[in-house]
Amino acid sequence: MTATVPGIDSGIDLGAAEQAAQQFLHALGVGTHDESMRNTPLRMAKAYAEFFTPRPFDLTTFPNDGDYDELVIARDIPFRSVCEHHLLPFFGRAAVGYLPGERILGLSKLARVVEHFALRPQVQERLTKQVAGWLDEQLHPQGVGVLLEAEHTCMSLRGVQAIGSSTVTSTMLGTLRRDVRSRQEFLAIVRGCG
């Protein structure tokens, strides 16, 4: 079974974004008149448009005709997002897993789902819940687990300047939330101890 997952209909206006970027830089006392900075406002606009536009993908699922009933986990999925509070990047690794029900998911789709929800202004807590909730809604598995670990540049490059610190968030649904042993198995595998 395949369903298309659209990208965000963002209505991006690069011209307006370029003008706004130029005004923003000028307001901060950064000139854009010399050759090396002349196209910076357009590059900024294009960069943020890329940050906020996930690629559409086909959600490919298959019948679980082998009655597979153990965890399926993709770990070390790289992701990047932008903190909605400062519009500064945060980036890290995701581990996404599920206990299959009647259908199984094409493995690349676990990374695609993370990308889909990460590419917009975001907070890590919501991102974690969105990935888990979407997989639960689409697959109807026995359980879902999502763990994200990320460095937030809004914390490492400004303010407290806690360089190298990371934030870990998790969401467990279904069996992975209710059953302590299943939850521990998920966390052990994610940490490379399973």
Backbone bond lengths (Angstrom), bond angles and torsions (degrees), N, CA, C in turn:
res aa  C-N    CA-C-N  psi(-1)  N-CA   C-N-CA  omega(-1)  CA-C   N-CA-C  phi
1 M - - - 1.442 - - 1.523 108.36 -
2 T 1.338 116.52 135.53 1.449 121.67 -178.63 1.523 109.39 -130.35
3 A 1.307 116.31 134.95 1.462 122.55 173.07 1.514 107.61 -132.21
4 T 1.328 117.35 137.91 1.459 121.04 -180.00 1.518 109.89 -84.09
5 V 1.317 115.08 131.62 1.457 121.76 176.80 1.524 106.67 -104.43
6 P 1.328 118.11 113.49 1.466 119.50 -176.13 1.509 112.02 -74.55
7 G 1.342 114.83 158.07 1.455 119.73 169.68 1.526 108.00 -73.90
8 I 1.289 116.91 175.43 1.454 120.64 179.01 1.523 108.72 -74.26
9 D 1.333 117.52 129.95 1.460 121.20 175.28 1.516 107.00 -79.19
10 S 1.308 115.45 90.20 1.455 120.26 -168.64 1.514 114.02 -89.85
11 G 1.318 118.64 -20.39 1.455 119.47 -176.93 1.520 111.50 58.26
12 I 1.308 117.32 44.45 1.471 121.93 -176.27 1.519 110.35 -67.34
13 D 1.320 116.31 130.83 1.464 124.11 175.21 1.529 106.82 -115.82
14 L 1.340 116.01 92.07 1.469 120.03 -176.20 1.529 112.79 -60.93
15 G 1.320 117.33 -35.15 1.467 120.10 179.68 1.522 111.50 -62.78
16 A 1.324 116.03 -46.87 1.472 120.24 178.57 1.521 110.68 -65.77
17 A 1.342 116.49 -39.03 1.466 120.21 179.15 1.525 110.32 -65.51
18 E 1.332 117.35 -38.98 1.464 120.82 178.02 1.527 110.76 -63.00
19 Q 1.332 116.94 -44.69 1.471 120.54 178.50 1.527 110.89 -61.82
20 A 1.324 115.90 -43.73 1.464 120.34 -179.96 1.527 110.66 -64.17
21 A 1.342 116.86 -39.27 1.471 120.38 178.72 1.522 110.14 -64.31
22 Q 1.324 116.58 -41.13 1.462 119.50 179.10 1.530 110.26 -64.23
23 Q 1.322 117.72 -44.12 1.470 120.89 178.03 1.531 110.83 -62.47
24 F 1.328 115.81 -40.88 1.470 121.44 178.94 1.530 110.17 -60.10
25 L 1.332 116.79 -49.19 1.466 120.61 -179.64 1.523 110.99 -63.02
26 H 1.316 117.38 -43.02 1.463 120.75 179.55 1.527 110.77 -63.93
27 A 1.343 117.21 -39.05 1.465 120.75 179.31 1.529 111.51 -63.70
28 L 1.341 116.17 -27.21 1.464 120.57 177.88 1.534 112.45 -91.69
29 G 1.335 116.52 6.55 1.465 120.53 177.59 1.518 113.68 81.05
30 V 1.320 117.87 18.81 1.463 122.02 179.50 1.527 107.74 -101.57
31 G 1.316 116.23 115.58 1.458 120.71 179.87 1.524 111.79 -76.63
32 T 1.312 115.14 150.98 1.479 120.21 178.72 1.530 110.83 -126.18
33 H 1.334 116.70 25.23 1.458 119.66 -174.23 1.521 113.83 -94.10
34 D 1.338 118.87 -25.95 1.462 117.98 179.91 1.535 109.65 -78.73
35 E 1.311 114.24 165.08 1.464 120.70 -171.50 1.527 113.85 -57.79
36 S 1.324 117.57 -39.13 1.461 119.99 -176.49 1.534 112.53 -72.29
37 M 1.328 118.19 -21.52 1.467 121.56 -177.80 1.530 113.34 -108.19
38 R 1.311 117.80 -7.23 1.460 121.57 -173.16 1.528 112.54 -55.35
39 N 1.310 118.51 -42.14 1.469 121.55 -177.15 1.529 113.10 -99.22
40 T 1.334 116.99 8.23 1.463 120.05 -179.82 1.527 112.93 -59.72
41 P 1.330 120.95 -43.13 1.464 119.13 179.06 1.541 112.72 -58.58
42 L 1.333 117.19 -40.39 1.463 119.76 177.63 1.528 110.52 -67.24
43 R 1.334 117.13 -41.71 1.469 119.75 178.11 1.531 110.74 -62.36
44 M 1.344 116.33 -39.36 1.475 119.36 176.67 1.530 110.34 -61.58
45 A 1.319 116.61 -46.44 1.466 120.97 -178.89 1.529 110.54 -60.06
46 K 1.322 116.52 -44.47 1.470 120.29 179.53 1.531 111.22 -66.04
47 A 1.329 117.24 -39.02 1.466 120.68 -179.82 1.524 110.58 -63.22
48 Y 1.330 116.89 -47.32 1.465 119.02 -179.85 1.522 111.64 -68.55
49 A 1.328 117.61 -33.91 1.468 119.41 175.21 1.527 109.79 -61.47
50 E 1.327 116.83 -40.18 1.468 120.72 177.18 1.530 110.76 -66.44
51 F 1.331 117.34 -40.54 1.466 121.32 178.67 1.525 111.94 -60.06
52 F 1.337 116.94 -30.40 1.460 120.72 -171.75 1.524 114.25 -105.76
53 T 1.339 118.25 11.81 1.463 119.75 -175.33 1.530 111.55 -128.29
54 P 1.330 117.66 96.30 1.467 118.90 176.29 1.526 110.73 -73.78
55 R 1.307 115.48 154.11 1.458 120.66 176.94 1.521 109.26 -78.46
56 P 1.340 117.93 139.79 1.469 118.46 173.41 1.528 109.27 -67.88
57 F 1.309 117.19 154.54 1.463 120.39 177.63 1.515 110.01 -149.99
58 D 1.317 114.73 161.75 1.456 121.02 176.07 1.513 108.62 -92.00
59 L 1.317 116.06 125.90 1.463 121.30 174.69 1.524 106.47 -81.30
60 T 1.308 115.99 105.26 1.455 121.10 -177.09 1.518 109.47 -102.06
61 T 1.331 115.37 119.28 1.461 120.77 175.78 1.519 108.70 -122.49
62 F 1.321 114.91 157.98 1.456 121.53 -178.40 1.520 108.90 -133.62
63 P 1.332 117.10 153.30 1.471 118.41 176.10 1.528 110.21 -62.02
64 N 1.295 116.23 141.23 1.461 121.61 176.02 1.528 107.35 -85.91
65 D 1.332 115.29 63.58 1.464 120.20 -174.38 1.520 113.26 -74.10
66 G 1.326 117.43 -8.12 1.463 120.75 174.47 1.517 112.02 -95.76
67 D 1.336 116.54 5.37 1.468 122.11 -178.33 1.527 111.41 51.61
68 Y 1.329 116.83 42.04 1.458 120.71 179.47 1.527 108.59 -67.21
69 D 1.334 116.68 126.96 1.465 119.82 -174.99 1.530 113.16 -130.64
70 E 1.320 116.47 26.15 1.468 121.29 175.92 1.530 108.67 -112.47
71 L 1.319 116.40 166.99 1.455 121.61 -178.59 1.530 112.67 -60.68
72 V 1.317 115.56 139.77 1.465 123.81 169.57 1.523 104.96 -115.35
73 I 1.329 116.63 117.68 1.468 120.39 -174.59 1.524 110.33 -132.74
74 A 1.318 115.38 132.03 1.469 121.35 168.07 1.528 105.35 -109.69
75 R 1.317 116.48 124.53 1.463 118.79 -179.53 1.518 109.39 -122.82
76 D 1.308 114.78 169.41 1.468 122.50 -177.65 1.529 112.18 58.72
77 I 1.337 115.97 37.42 1.461 121.13 175.14 1.529 107.00 -80.69
78 P 1.332 117.83 114.78 1.466 118.26 179.50 1.529 110.08 -71.28
79 F 1.319 116.42 142.21 1.462 120.05 175.32 1.519 109.30 -145.43
80 R 1.333 114.82 160.24 1.453 121.79 174.92 1.519 107.17 -141.90
81 S 1.296 114.48 148.30 1.449 120.71 177.37 1.515 108.09 -148.94
82 V 1.321 115.91 -175.68 1.454 121.55 179.20 1.521 107.67 -129.08
83 C 1.315 116.03 125.63 1.463 122.13 179.18 1.528 109.61 -62.42
84 E 1.321 116.41 126.55 1.460 118.94 -177.50 1.529 112.90 -72.11
85 H 1.314 118.49 -12.06 1.462 120.88 -179.22 1.527 113.29 -84.66
86 H 1.350 117.09 -32.84 1.464 120.56 -177.92 1.534 113.11 -126.99
87 L 1.314 117.04 -5.12 1.468 123.08 -174.51 1.521 111.71 56.11
88 L 1.338 114.99 36.72 1.453 121.46 173.38 1.529 108.30 -108.72
89 P 1.333 117.24 149.69 1.462 119.91 -176.22 1.526 113.74 -67.81
90 F 1.318 114.57 149.20 1.458 121.47 160.92 1.507 106.78 -131.23
91 F 1.327 115.49 149.48 1.458 119.83 -172.09 1.518 109.43 -151.76
92 G 1.310 115.22 155.62 1.450 118.64 179.66 1.505 112.49 177.22
93 R 1.341 114.27 -147.41 1.466 122.32 -176.48 1.519 108.85 -128.78
94 A 1.320 114.08 143.58 1.463 120.90 178.17 1.516 109.32 -117.63
95 A 1.323 115.20 148.19 1.466 122.36 168.45 1.517 105.48 -123.21
96 V 1.320 115.86 126.75 1.462 121.54 -176.51 1.518 107.75 -130.98
97 G 1.317 116.14 128.43 1.451 119.46 -179.68 1.515 112.21 -145.15
98 Y 1.327 114.73 163.98 1.457 120.10 177.59 1.515 110.06 -153.27
99 L 1.316 114.81 155.64 1.463 122.99 171.09 1.521 106.18 -98.59
100 P 1.332 118.79 113.18 1.464 120.33 -172.57 1.525 113.38 -60.55
101 G 1.321 112.34 148.63 1.456 121.73 168.51 1.515 107.20 -105.00
102 E 1.323 116.41 -122.92 1.465 120.90 -178.80 1.522 113.14 -79.31
103 R 1.346 117.78 -18.71 1.456 120.39 -177.78 1.529 109.68 -129.21
104 I 1.331 115.27 152.94 1.458 122.01 173.34 1.524 107.92 -117.13
105 L 1.315 115.63 159.14 1.458 122.58 -173.53 1.518 110.45 -106.98
106 G 1.336 116.92 142.03 1.457 119.87 170.23 1.527 108.49 -56.95
107 L 1.321 118.63 128.62 1.470 122.47 -169.54 1.528 113.97 -58.61
108 S 1.321 118.31 -37.00 1.470 119.74 -179.07 1.523 111.25 -63.54
109 K 1.315 116.23 -20.97 1.472 119.41 -177.41 1.526 112.06 -70.05
110 L 1.325 118.15 -23.12 1.459 119.48 176.48 1.532 109.97 -62.52
111 A 1.331 116.37 -42.80 1.470 120.08 176.92 1.525 111.01 -70.08
112 R 1.306 117.46 -36.86 1.470 121.06 179.95 1.528 111.67 -63.58
113 V 1.322 116.73 -38.81 1.464 120.73 179.74 1.530 109.84 -65.33
114 V 1.328 116.90 -41.91 1.466 120.23 176.80 1.525 109.41 -59.56
115 E 1.331 117.24 -49.11 1.465 121.04 179.32 1.522 111.12 -58.83
116 H 1.322 116.58 -43.27 1.467 121.26 -176.60 1.528 111.66 -55.91
117 F 1.320 117.17 -44.83 1.458 120.13 -177.85 1.531 112.97 -86.38
118 A 1.333 117.41 -20.61 1.471 120.23 -178.95 1.521 112.37 -77.54
119 L 1.327 117.28 -30.64 1.462 119.69 -173.38 1.522 111.69 -85.76
120 R 1.315 113.88 72.63 1.467 124.50 174.28 1.525 106.38 -173.16
121 P 1.303 119.61 162.52 1.465 118.40 173.40 1.530 108.49 -58.21
122 Q 1.328 115.96 132.63 1.463 118.63 -164.77 1.523 111.01 -151.54
123 V 1.313 116.73 162.65 1.460 123.22 163.26 1.523 106.12 -119.12
124 Q 1.300 116.44 146.88 1.467 120.52 -173.17 1.519 112.19 -62.33
125 E 1.320 117.26 -37.57 1.469 120.41 -179.14 1.527 110.75 -61.09
126 R 1.329 116.99 -46.39 1.466 121.04 179.61 1.530 110.78 -65.79
127 L 1.324 116.10 -43.21 1.466 120.96 179.44 1.526 110.53 -55.38
128 T 1.321 116.80 -45.12 1.467 121.58 -179.57 1.523 110.36 -60.47
129 K 1.320 116.45 -46.93 1.468 120.80 -179.63 1.527 112.09 -67.17
130 Q 1.334 117.70 -37.75 1.462 120.46 -179.33 1.520 111.62 -63.97
131 V 1.326 116.85 -43.84 1.467 120.21 179.37 1.525 110.03 -61.70
132 A 1.333 116.75 -48.43 1.466 120.59 -178.98 1.526 111.45 -63.76
133 G 1.315 116.54 -46.00 1.459 120.44 -178.07 1.511 112.56 -63.55
134 W 1.332 116.30 -40.46 1.461 120.23 -179.41 1.528 110.61 -65.46
135 L 1.335 117.09 -44.21 1.469 119.86 178.32 1.528 110.91 -63.19
136 D 1.320 116.64 -40.59 1.460 120.92 178.86 1.530 110.35 -62.40
137 E 1.311 116.74 -43.80 1.464 122.03 -178.76 1.528 112.12 -67.73
138 Q 1.320 117.06 -40.34 1.473 121.22 -175.42 1.521 113.36 -80.41
139 L 1.350 117.57 -36.98 1.466 121.52 -173.31 1.529 114.15 -98.57
140 H 1.305 116.72 -26.18 1.471 121.38 -172.34 1.532 110.57 52.89
141 P 1.340 116.87 51.67 1.463 120.37 -179.38 1.532 110.09 -79.14
142 Q 1.327 115.21 175.32 1.462 119.48 174.89 1.530 111.00 -71.72
143 G 1.330 116.00 -29.40 1.452 120.59 179.47 1.516 111.11 -166.35
144 V 1.330 115.58 158.77 1.465 122.54 179.10 1.523 108.00 -136.75
145 G 1.342 116.09 140.58 1.453 121.54 173.60 1.512 110.19 -133.87
146 V 1.322 116.06 134.35 1.471 121.82 177.19 1.523 107.60 -133.99
147 L 1.325 116.12 130.77 1.458 121.65 176.32 1.522 107.50 -132.06
148 L 1.326 116.45 125.85 1.460 121.64 178.05 1.519 109.30 -118.33
149 E 1.326 115.90 138.20 1.460 122.08 173.18 1.518 107.08 -128.28
150 A 1.343 116.48 124.78 1.459 119.13 -173.41 1.520 111.70 -145.27
151 E 1.333 114.30 152.87 1.455 121.89 169.80 1.521 107.57 -100.07
152 H 1.310 115.67 130.94 1.464 121.88 -179.18 1.517 109.16 -104.79
153 T 1.337 116.53 116.38 1.462 118.84 -178.22 1.526 111.84 -69.17
154 C 1.337 117.44 -18.40 1.469 118.74 175.18 1.532 110.45 -68.26
155 M 1.326 116.85 -17.84 1.456 121.42 177.74 1.535 111.82 -105.05
156 S 1.331 116.97 -29.18 1.466 118.94 -175.77 1.528 113.23 -92.32
157 L 1.327 118.96 -27.48 1.464 121.23 -176.50 1.513 113.80 -104.54
158 R 1.338 117.57 -8.92 1.465 121.10 179.98 1.530 107.58 -143.76
159 G 1.301 116.63 178.55 1.465 119.98 176.70 1.516 112.10 57.19
160 V 1.324 116.49 -117.89 1.464 122.23 -176.69 1.536 112.28 -69.32
161 Q 1.329 118.04 -21.60 1.462 125.10 179.99 1.525 111.72 53.44
162 A 1.315 115.53 50.27 1.465 122.44 -179.73 1.531 108.93 -86.43
163 I 1.323 115.72 71.76 1.464 121.78 -176.86 1.531 109.80 -62.84
164 G 1.329 115.16 132.41 1.458 120.79 177.81 1.516 114.40 88.73
165 S 1.327 117.78 -6.28 1.463 119.20 178.38 1.528 109.11 -74.80
166 S 1.320 116.03 153.66 1.461 119.46 178.20 1.523 109.37 -133.69
167 T 1.307 114.36 155.38 1.463 122.73 178.18 1.517 107.77 -115.31
168 V 1.325 116.47 132.57 1.465 121.74 -179.84 1.521 108.04 -116.27
169 T 1.342 115.47 130.62 1.456 121.56 174.97 1.518 108.51 -130.48
170 S 1.325 116.21 151.05 1.463 119.69 178.24 1.521 110.08 -144.11
171 T 1.302 114.72 153.20 1.461 122.77 171.68 1.514 107.33 -137.60
172 M 1.308 115.92 129.98 1.462 122.53 177.11 1.525 107.47 -123.11
173 L 1.314 115.52 134.17 1.464 120.83 178.90 1.523 110.00 -128.28
174 G 1.320 116.41 156.83 1.459 121.72 176.00 1.512 112.01 63.27
175 T 1.335 115.62 -135.44 1.460 121.99 -177.51 1.522 112.17 -58.39
176 L 1.327 117.37 -35.97 1.469 119.85 -178.96 1.528 111.75 -68.30
177 R 1.295 117.91 -20.61 1.466 121.27 175.97 1.529 111.08 -89.20
178 R 1.340 115.78 -40.67 1.467 120.60 -173.74 1.518 113.87 -81.21
179 D 1.340 116.86 -35.62 1.454 120.76 -172.84 1.528 110.15 -102.64
180 V 1.326 116.36 114.81 1.471 121.58 -176.11 1.522 111.40 -59.79
181 R 1.324 117.75 -40.60 1.478 119.73 -178.29 1.528 111.40 -65.61
182 S 1.332 117.54 -40.92 1.469 120.44 178.07 1.521 110.72 -64.35
183 R 1.316 115.50 -41.46 1.464 120.75 178.12 1.532 110.41 -61.74
184 Q 1.338 117.47 -45.85 1.464 121.90 179.68 1.524 111.19 -63.96
185 E 1.335 116.91 -38.33 1.463 120.51 177.98 1.531 109.90 -63.18
186 F 1.328 116.78 -46.02 1.464 120.61 177.94 1.533 110.55 -56.96
187 L 1.337 116.59 -50.47 1.463 120.37 -177.69 1.519 112.10 -64.64
188 A 1.325 118.01 -36.45 1.476 121.13 178.38 1.517 111.17 -65.69
189 I 1.327 117.23 -42.45 1.464 120.64 179.51 1.530 109.84 -66.79
190 V 1.327 116.76 -43.55 1.452 121.64 -179.62 1.526 110.76 -59.90
191 R 1.319 116.44 -38.34 1.468 120.75 -179.62 1.523 112.65 -82.57
192 G 1.333 117.81 -0.83 1.459 121.50 178.64 1.516 113.81 82.55
193 C 1.341 116.25 18.27 1.465 120.54 -178.47 1.517 111.63 -106.11
194 G 1.318 118.08 0.67 1.472 120.22 -172.27 1.489 113.82 -96.88
